[in-house]
């Protein structure tokens, strides 16, 4: 049985550090039909070493600061700003969520008590942070599995299974971590593998895509992904590393349209000859 997929518009840092652009992107995602908008929360001093913080951005053209740390700080919303985003999402009727990258950020977002919190691929081996999400938060924990070994996936599953909450609260996402990812490295059949190994143990399975176009998302849905997450921006030419792998509003709306159409189409015939076929049968079927 196919249920209608949930669609996440990953705004991330595509707001360019502007709260006004963030509000605009929420409105655009809502108008496209997204179920969830998702941001990112980092404490750069905690997340980065001094060397990483003070190093130049690997792509200076996309940097918003003299160092990578300054770049990250420029794009970061504080807790008060996230509260404003959370309240605005509630006001207009779209779900708010955030990826958390460190313990401080996890605790701050837990204080908002959103329905879901995302763990990005980069931090899914931060077991101390996962334990905090397990023990101090009651909502759903969505975990991307990009650049993650099978042993690391088993550790994640075991950590949540110890508290017998895996089935009630954990959603695992198939993902290839690249920006953008070429089609021959999307590896969509990983969705089937995750479903076969963990589908009866976790609450749900998702797909987090960083590719171009929207065809692969429909395939991901038919392979068993019940959550589809795509990066979302107003303009793919904007400054920043994620825009190139993001969908603009027109593309995002088409994605939701196609997923909705696919959901409607995924059924068996209720009878051998449907009502819509009967006039054609009378007109076209070869008479013996």
Beta strands, then each sheet from edge to edge (+ up, - down):
strand 1: 6-12
strand 2: 36-41
strand 3: 95-100
strand 4: 116-119
strand 5: 140-144
strand 6: 170-175
strand 7: 204-209
strand 8: 227-231
sheet 1: 1+ 2+ 3+ 4+ 5+ 6+ 7+ 8+ 1+
end
